[in-house]
Amino acid sequence: MNHFPKLLSSQIGFDLAQTMLEGFDRHYRIFRDAAIRAKELFEAGDWHGLQRLARERITSYDERVEECVELLEDEYDAENIDDEVWQQIKLHYIGLLTRHRQPECAETFFNSVCCKILHRSYFNNDFIFVRPAISTEYIENDEPAAKPTYRAYYPGKDGLAATLERVVTNFQLEPPFEDLTRDVGCLMQAIHDAFGEFEEAANFQIHVLSSLFFRNKAAYIIGRIINGDVMLPFAVPIRHAKPGVLTLDTVLLKREQLLIIFSFSHSYFLVDMEVPSAYVEFLRTIMPGKPKAEIYTSVGLQKQGKNLFYRDLLHHLSHSSDQFIVAPGIKGLVMLVFTLPSFPYVFKLIKDAFPPPKETTREQIVAKYQLVKRHDRLGRMADTLEYSSVALPVSRLDDALIKELETYAPSMIEYEGDNLVIRHVYIERRMVPLNIYLQNGTDEQVEHAVKEYGDAVKELMQANIFPGDMLYKNFGVTRHGRVVFYDYDEIEYLTDCNVRAVPEPRNEEDELSGEPWYAVGPHDIFPETYGTFLLGDTRVRQYFLAHHADFFTPELWQRHKDHLLKGELPDFFPYDQSIRFCVRYPERFVGAASHVGQASNAATQPAAGTAATADEAAVKVA
């Protein structure tokens, strides 16, 4: 251990703290640069470039942490610094954050660096930020040229139409709009259809976040309408009506619709935020009840989301008494899954060994989960939070769960005092397994779920994902009724698969055989065989063939593969296409056939209903 005089110890602590903060500032500059670049790519219609940018940004945080760790070890031999210096580092770091605009994220970066350097026995001591040290309330960028977190507009002065048009034009997008006056008219009509005539109160105003939210082929305007003591949330997606020409696609006025576009099954937004905590607080006003952890994650600050989620878990454990149990449902061959009934998440460990017919390794499974993290999830694949060295009180673990852990994943656990430490775990939002939902659902629910399942797999195809194991148990139903895939150990890129038709039987013996009479390569897929394990239930078969009869034809799968090989990227809509302005108000789009035609050719992604009532959409202002 190094031992320094007190004065020298303080100076070294300051130098180390400043080095760590410089590492974070470099990370956040790159993070913001990605959002600025996203605007340029959106304007240019460079969808492949946007996909690459989103993938690269996800890995950037870990790269900056590694850079900082290497610098601290090379210049300061950080691993051998004694406790007194580490305490000085944290105190100086806090001092450096007093006027910082991203203090909560900087604290998380500090923790990430420390946990790379220190043994986990230090994780809960005074050397890291177990709780936030700097308040994020009322942080604003007070530089004269800086844009505010949100802009306020007052329709009473210039009229609602002119105000809404100014809301759009203030984002200064380079391409022209096909017909902004028409689109604003549709926007006003949709608000009227949803809420009818309403009397403008003295405080009637519109608040709009100052940055656009970019994802897939859309840029979202996010805001809220204040009228009296009522607050109405809204999101307006901007899309390309045709190359180089923009249009307002629709307006989302229901809280449920916003929850879907900010859900755990979608990829992270690219959004430029000088003060991320202020953006999160704004978003919480229009999505009350949504955890901060999930909002930070959805805007691309997934490490901050992980940090807050873990704090939420610890807080929940201290205010609950139920036990972790093995998750209900069919047990998997690869993952051991458990849950805490009072907490809406599942915890997944990779087992130490996999029985036949599974032929995989731990490293391959980890790679599959990393693939999903970087891929465009399109609202159809659950996001995962990956943790190392998670300590849970043994007293909170059910005996049957402990037995499962000791039997199937002994290398992943160890006991430390009163805790069981899990070396590596994935955490996902808990959903109702689709197989259980289909068993217990009404006819209407089964039809909806079956249609959703087929839509989900078809959309995954278009995103170049072949699920591999398509059994219903590997899909879940969210609280919004959407079907989402969550078992990734067998996924492949569709472009890596060989789509094949089943050869004709050579004779009667082939026809009666329970085994394939033809050679099957490791990447061969046979869509005609999927009905064997998907259509066993009479109700499921009826609805499946009614909505997705083409699912079992090799032509469907090959067609999507061919489109991907040509570099084509389809349009995806995280809302029901019936509410798109070009569909809802077709009379306004006469002469804009290219835009209207887009609705019938693109992938449908059902979401919440098409109309909102004032009670459903309105949130009382606190």
Residue pairs with C-beta under 8 A, 6 or more apart in sequence:
1 80
1 81
1 82
2 77
2 80
2 81
2 82
2 85
3 82
4 12
4 82
4 84
4 85
9 84
9 85
9 88
10 88
10 92
12 76
12 81
12 85
12 88
13 85
13 86
13 87
13 88
13 89
13 91
13 92
14 88
14 92
15 76
16 72
16 76
16 78
16 81
16 85
16 89
16 92
17 88
17 89
17 90
17 92
17 93
17 95
17 96
18 92
18 96
19 68
19 71
19 72
19 75
19 76
20 68
20 72
20 89
20 93
20 109
20 110
20 113
21 93
21 96
21 97
21 100
21 106
23 64
23 65
23 67
23 68
23 71
23 109
23 113
24 64
24 68
24 102
24 105
24 106
24 109
24 110
26 64
26 67
27 60
27 61
27 64
27 65
27 109
28 102
28 105
30 57
30 60
30 64
31 57
31 60
31 61
31 300
31 301
32 272
32 273
32 274
34 53
34 56
34 57
34 60
34 270
35 211
35 214
35 270
35 271
35 272
35 273
35 300
36 272
37 53
38 50
38 53
38 214
38 270
39 173
39 212
39 214
39 219
39 272
41 47
41 49
41 50
41 53
42 50
42 173
42 212
42 214
42 217
42 219
43 173
43 174
43 175
45 240
45 243
45 244
47 216
47 217
47 569
48 567
48 569
50 214
50 216
50 217
50 270
51 376
51 569
53 270
54 215
54 267
54 268
54 270
54 376
55 374
55 375
57 268
57 270
57 300
58 268
58 302
58 373
58 374
59 374
61 112
61 302
61 303
64 109
65 109
65 112
65 113
65 116
66 116
68 109
68 113
69 78
69 113
69 116
69 117
72 78
72 113
72 117
73 79
73 117
78 117
79 117
79 118
81 89
83 127
86 114
86 118
86 122
86 127
87 126
87 127
89 127
90 110
90 126
90 127
90 128
90 129
93 106
93 110
94 133
94 134
97 103
97 106
97 107
97 133
97 134
98 134
100 106
100 134
101 139
101 141
101 274
101 275
102 275
102 276
102 277
103 132
103 133
103 134
103 136
103 139
104 132
104 134
104 136
104 276
104 277
104 304
105 276
105 301
105 303
105 304
107 129
107 132
107 133
107 134
107 307
108 129
108 303
108 304
108 307
109 303
110 128
110 129
111 128
111 129
111 307
112 303
114 122
114 127
114 128
115 123
115 128
118 127
120 389
120 421
122 128
123 389
124 130
131 311
136 277
136 278
137 277
139 275
139 277
139 278
140 148
140 149
140 275
140 278
141 147
141 148
141 149
141 274
141 275
146 274
147 210
147 211
147 274
148 210
149 209
149 210
149 274
149 275
149 278
149 279
149 282
150 207
150 208
150 209
150 210
150 223
150 282
151 167
151 170
151 207
151 208
151 210
152 205
152 206
152 207
153 163
153 166
153 167
153 205
153 206
153 207
153 208
154 163
154 204
154 205
154 206
155 163
155 164
155 200
155 204
155 205
155 206
156 200
156 204
157 163
158 166
160 188
161 181
161 184
161 185
161 188
163 206
164 184
164 187
164 188
164 206
165 180
165 181
165 184
167 206
167 208
167 221
167 223
168 177
168 180
168 183
168 184
168 221
168 236
168 238
168 248
169 180
171 212
171 219
171 221
173 219
173 238
173 246
175 240
175 244
175 245
175 246
176 244
176 245
176 246
177 183
177 245
177 246
177 247
177 248
178 241
178 242
178 245
178 246
178 247
178 592
178 595
179 247
179 592
180 248
182 588
182 589
183 247
183 248
183 581
184 248
185 588
186 248
186 581
186 584
186 585
186 588
187 236
187 248
187 251
187 581
189 585
190 250
190 251
190 253
190 579
190 581
190 584
191 251
191 253
193 611
194 253
194 611
194 612
194 613
194 614
194 617
195 232
195 253
195 612
195 614
195 617
196 614
198 227
200 227
201 227
201 228
203 226
203 227
203 228
204 226
204 227
205 225
205 226
206 223
206 224
206 225
206 226
207 223
207 224
207 225
207 226
207 282
208 221
208 222
208 223
209 221
209 222
209 223
209 279
209 282
211 271
211 272
211 273
211 279
212 219
212 220
212 221
212 238
212 271
213 219
213 220
213 222
213 269
213 270
213 271
213 299
214 220
214 269
214 270
214 271
215 266
215 267
215 268
215 269
215 270
216 267
216 376
216 378
216 572
217 239
217 240
217 569
217 571
217 572
218 237
218 238
218 239
218 249
219 237
219 238
219 239
220 235
220 236
220 237
220 238
220 261
220 269
221 235
221 236
221 237
221 238
222 234
222 235
222 282
222 283
222 286
223 233
223 234
223 235
224 231
224 232
224 233
224 234
224 282
224 285
224 286
225 231
225 232
225 234
226 621
229 620
229 621
230 614
230 618
230 619
230 620
230 621
231 285
231 286
231 618
231 619
231 620
231 621
232 253
232 617
232 618
232 619
233 253
233 255
233 258
233 286
233 287
233 617
233 619
234 251
234 252
234 253
235 251
235 252
235 257
235 258
235 261
236 248
236 249
236 250
236 251
236 252
237 248
237 249
237 250
237 252
237 575
238 246
238 247
238 248
238 249
239 246
239 247
239 249
239 571
240 246
240 247
241 247
241 592
241 594
241 595
241 598
242 594
242 595
247 581
247 582
247 595
248 581
249 573
249 580
249 581
249 582
250 575
250 579
250 580
250 581
250 584
252 258
252 261
252 575
252 579
253 612
253 617
254 608
254 609
254 612
254 616
254 617
255 286
255 287
255 616
255 617
255 619
256 480
256 608
256 616
257 575
257 607
257 608
258 286
258 287
259 287
259 290
259 480
260 266
260 379
260 480
260 482
260 574
260 575
260 607
260 608
261 574
261 575
262 283
262 287
262 290
262 294
262 295
262 298
263 298
263 379
263 478
263 480
264 294
264 297
264 298
264 382
264 383
264 428
264 429
265 377
265 379
265 380
265 381
265 382
265 383
265 478
265 482
265 484
266 298
266 377
266 378
266 379
266 574
267 375
267 376
267 377
267 378
268 297
268 298
268 299
268 300
268 302
269 298
269 299
269 300
270 300
271 279
271 299
271 300
273 279
273 299
276 296
276 299
276 301
276 304
279 299
280 292
280 295
280 296
280 299
283 290
283 295
283 299
284 290
284 292
284 295
285 619
286 619
287 295
288 619
291 308
291 309
291 312
292 308
293 305
293 306
293 307
293 308
293 309
293 312
294 305
295 305
296 302
296 304
296 305
296 308
297 304
297 305
297 306
297 383
298 305
305 385
306 385
306 387
309 385
309 427
310 387
313 343
316 340
316 342
316 343
317 392
317 393
317 396
320 340
320 342
320 343
322 340
322 341
322 342
322 396
323 340
323 396
323 397
323 398
323 401
324 338
324 339
324 340
324 347
324 392
324 396
324 397
324 398
324 401
325 338
325 339
325 340
325 341
325 398
325 400
325 401
326 336
326 337
326 338
326 398
326 400
326 401
326 404
327 337
327 338
327 339
327 346
327 430
328 433
328 436
329 337
329 433
329 435
329 436
329 473
330 433
330 435
330 473
331 337
332 473
332 487
333 351
333 354
333 355
333 358
334 350
334 351
334 354
334 358
334 360
334 365
334 489
335 348
335 349
335 350
335 351
335 487
335 489
336 348
336 349
336 350
336 351
336 404
336 405
336 408
336 409
337 346
337 347
337 348
337 349
338 346
338 347
338 401
338 404
339 345
339 346
339 347
339 430
340 396
344 429
344 430
345 427
345 428
345 429
345 430
346 427
346 428
346 429
346 430
347 422
347 425
347 426
347 427
348 384
348 425
348 426
348 427
348 428
349 405
349 409
349 412
349 422
349 424
349 425
349 426
350 362
350 365
350 366
350 409
350 412
350 424
351 408
351 409
352 408
352 409
352 410
352 411
352 412
353 408
354 360
358 489
360 489
360 490
364 489
365 488
365 489
368 488
368 489
368 490
368 491
369 384
369 386
369 426
369 488
371 488
371 491
372 381
372 384
372 488
372 491
373 383
373 384
373 386
375 381
375 463
375 465
376 463
377 383
377 463
378 459
378 460
378 463
378 572
378 605
379 459
379 482
379 484
379 572
379 574
379 605
380 456
380 459
380 460
380 463
380 483
380 484
380 485
381 460
381 465
381 484
381 485
381 486
381 488
382 428
382 429
382 431
382 476
382 484
382 485
382 486
383 428
383 429
384 426
384 427
384 428
385 426
385 427
385 428
386 424
386 425
386 426
386 427
387 422
387 424
387 425
387 426
387 427
388 423
388 424
389 421
389 422
389 423
390 421
390 422
390 425
391 416
391 419
391 420
391 421
391 422
392 419
392 420
392 421
392 422
393 418
393 419
393 420
394 402
394 415
394 418
394 419
394 420
395 418
397 405
397 420
402 420
405 412
405 413
405 420
406 413
411 423
412 422
412 423
412 424
412 425
413 420
413 421
413 422
413 423
414 420
414 421
414 423
415 421
428 486
429 478
431 476
431 477
431 478
431 484
431 486
432 476
432 477
433 472
433 473
433 475
433 476
433 477
434 449
434 453
434 472
434 473
434 474
434 475
434 476
434 477
434 483
435 471
435 472
435 473
437 445
437 449
437 477
438 446
438 449
438 450
438 472
438 537
438 539
438 540
441 449
443 539
446 539
446 540
446 543
447 543
447 546
447 547
448 481
449 477
449 481
449 483
450 540
450 543
450 544
450 547
450 548
451 543
451 547
451 548
451 606
452 477
452 481
452 482
452 483
452 606
453 472
453 475
453 483
454 544
454 547
454 548
454 551
455 483
455 603
455 604
455 605
455 606
456 475
456 482
456 483
456 484
456 485
457 467
457 470
457 485
457 551
458 548
458 551
458 556
458 560
458 603
459 572
459 603
459 605
460 466
460 467
460 485
461 494
461 556
461 557
461 560
461 561
462 560
462 563
462 564
462 570
462 572
462 603
463 572
464 493
464 494
464 495
464 564
465 491
465 492
465 493
465 494
466 491
466 492
466 493
466 494
466 496
466 497
466 525
467 474
467 485
467 487
467 490
467 491
468 489
468 490
468 491
468 492
469 487
469 489
469 490
470 530
470 534
471 533
472 534
473 487
474 485
474 486
474 487
475 483
475 484
475 485
475 486
476 483
476 484
476 486
477 483
477 484
478 484
480 607
480 608
482 606
482 607
492 523
494 557
494 560
494 561
494 564
495 561
495 564
495 565
496 523
497 523
497 524
497 525
497 557
497 561
498 521
498 523
498 524
498 525
499 525
499 527
499 554
499 557
499 558
499 561
500 524
500 525
500 526
500 554
501 526
501 528
501 554
502 518
502 526
502 528
502 529
503 517
503 518
505 511
505 517
506 517
510 517
520 526
525 557
526 554
527 551
527 552
527 553
527 554
527 556
527 557
528 552
528 553
528 554
530 551
530 552
531 552
534 540
534 544
535 541
535 544
535 545
544 551
550 556
563 570
570 602
570 603
571 598
571 602
571 603
572 602
572 603
572 605
573 580
573 602
573 603
573 604
573 605
573 607
574 605
574 607
575 605
575 607
575 608
576 604
576 605
576 606
576 607
576 608
576 609
576 610
577 583
577 599
577 602
577 604
577 605
578 584
578 610
579 610
580 599
581 588
581 589
582 589
582 592
582 595
582 596
582 598
582 599
583 596
583 599
584 610
586 596
589 595
589 596
